[in-house]
Amino acid sequence: MTAIDIDFETMVMDGDMNMGDHTPHFIVIDEINRYWFVTTIMSGFIARYDLVTNTLIDKIALGDLPALMVLNENDKKLYVSRMMPMTGMAGSESTIVQEIDYSNPDNMTLSNEFIIGSPTPHGLGINSDGSEIYVASNTADWLYKLFPSTGKRDSVVMDSTIGNYPDNETHRLKPIQIVSVEDSLLFITCSAGKWFDNNQNVYLPGQIQLWNSNSMTLIDTLQFDWKAS
């Protein structure tokens, strides 16, 4: 592990997180090919480890703030979102979802990049055969469906009552994570919270949205307290 110098044993001290030089953020596990992957926000890497021995196999530098990941285990493809700078973090806003090919047992390669029409892609989902990737902009509240084989995309605003443009950062719903279910449904968590509008604070409930991923239409919303995150 010295190649990337991530020391998981020192990441938490006295209940506080030690940000360190790399800041491991998100993990996905490929149970078929026996790997696990981690994003490091501060240093901008994806690292691949052996699932059995936990030894570092290789790493690839992506740039500022790689966030969440989803896997296509059959094609050995990894999809990574690139989030916005957080408090105390350097970096630039991105509109990119990156595709990593890990079919080579020794070296990962950047195989494709998909540009969405909104900044700060964060939440990611994938259908069962890897033909569709779903991504939500954390700041613009837009949902995208990407087709890796063609590079085409579909998109829709997540809050039709606002109707903002894709590149208009409203910071309202703040979608965080996406889960694809049975290749027809998407669950999307939204942290929402306090929103400043017309010189006053508006308190939006944290929520889980249910979408039809075929028609890209909102089915239902489960709301929580505005502090639910």
N, C-alpha and C positions, 0 to 999 in steps of 0.2 A: 504494500500500500504506500510505500514511500514515493512512488512515481507521481501520485497526486496528493499525497500527504493529508488525507482525511483521517482524523483521529476521532472516531465516534465516541470513545470513552470520555473525551474531554468536552463534548458538545454541551453537556448540561452540568452546571456546577451550582450547588446550593439553590436549586430551583430556577436559576436564570440561565438562558441560552448564551453560550459563548459563540459570537458570530464567526470568529476565526477568519481565515483567508479565503475559504471556499464556500462555506455555508450550504451544506447539503439541504435540499428542499423537498424533493419528491422522489419516490421509488416506484418502479414497476418490476414485475417478476414474469419471466418467460419460463413457464414450467415445462414446456415441450423441449426446448433447446437447452434448458438448465443454465440460464443466466439471470442476473438481476442488474438493473440500471439505476443510476442516481443522477439528478441534476444538481449542479452547484451554482447558486445564484451569483455569488461575488466573483468567482473566477471564470464563469461562463463555460464550464465543461459538462459533457455527459461521460460518465465512467461506467464501464461494463465489468462485472464481477462474475466469477464462477459461483453458481448457486450452491454447490456442495462444499467447496473449500473456502469460499469467501475471499479468494485471492483476486487481485486486480488483473484483468486481462489487457485492457487498453482504455484509452480515453480519446475524446475528440473535442476540440475547441469550437464552440458555436458563436461566442460573442456575448453581449450583455444579457444577463438575466434569463437564462432558460428556465422555464417554469414547470408545467405539467407534461406528462407523456402518456401515450397509448401505444399498444403493440399490435402488429400483425404478425403473429407467431409463425404462421405457415409460410409467408414470404420473407420473414426475417427483416421486417421494416419497423422502425421506431419513429413516431411522430411527436414533435416537441413544440410547445407554444413558447412565445417570447413575451414576457410580461412587461408591465410598466415599472419605472423606478419606484421603489418604496422609500419610506422615510429613512434617511441616513444612508441610502444606497446610491452609488453613482450609476449612470447608464442612460441610454436613450430609449424612447418609445419605439416600438416595433409594430409592423403590420404583417409579420412573417410567421408561417408555420413551416417547420423544417422536417424533411424526411431523411432518416438515417438508415443506411443499409448495413446490417451486421451479419450478412451471410458468410463473410470471410471470418474464420475462427480467430484470426489474430488482429485484424484491423477493421474498425468501423469507418465508413465513408459517408460524406454528405451526398445524397443521391438526388435530392430535389428540394425546391423551395416553393411554397404557395403563398402568394400575396393576397390578403383579404382586403376589403375596402374600408376597414376600421382599424384604429390603433389598439394596442395592448390586448392581443389575443391571449386568453388565459385558460378558461375551461375547455377541456377536450373530451371527445367521445369517439368511439369507433364501432361500426357494425360488425357482425360475426365473421364476414369474409374479407373485411378490410377494404371493401369497394367504396365506402363512404366514411369521411372524417367530419366530425362536427366540432365547431369551435365558436366560442362566444367572446365578444369584446367586453372586457371588464369596465371600460369607461364610456363606451358609446351605446351599450345595450343592444347590440346587433348579433344575430345568430346566423352562422354560415354552415352550409353543407358543401364539402369539397369532394371532388371525384379524382382521386390520385391518378387513375389510368389516363384521363383526358386533360386534367388541369382545369376543368370547368368547375363552376361553383354556383350555388343558389344561396339566397340570403333573405332575411326578413327582420324588421325591427321587433324587439321584444316587448315594447310598450307602445301599443298603437294609439293610446290616448295622448302621447307626446308626439309621436310621428317624426322624430328627428332624422336627419340625414345620417348616413353611415359614418361619416367622419366628424360628426358633432358629438363631442364628449360631454354627455349630460351628467355622468356620475350619479345616476339614480338607482337602478336595480343592482348594479355591481355583480354580475354573474361570476361565480367562482368555479364550479365543477359541473361536469356533464356525465351522465351515465346512460348508455344506450341499452334498451331492453327489447328483446324479441324482434329486432330490426324494424320496428315500427314506432317505438316510443322513446322519448328522451326525458329524463329527469334532470332539471337544471336548478342548482342551488343559487340563490341570490342573497347577498348580505344586506343590501339596501341600507337602512339607517337614516341618519340626519342628512337632509338635502336643503341647500339654500336656494330659494326661489322668490323672485320679486321682493328682495330685501327682507325676507323672513325665513325662518327655519321651518321646514316641513319634515315630519317624521314618518318615514316609509317602513312598513313591516318587512322584516326578513321573510323570505318565502322560498317555497319549492314550486317550480313550474313544471307542468306535464305537457309535452309537445308531441304531436304526430310528426314523425321525422319524414314520412313519405310526402305529406302535403305541406309540411312546414307551417302548421297551424297550432295555436295554443288551445289545449283541451281544458285544462283546469289549473287552479292555483291554490296552494295551501299556505296560509299566512300565519306568521308568528309575531312575537313582540318586535318592536323596531330595534331593540338591542340584541336580537337573537343571532345576528351575524351568519 
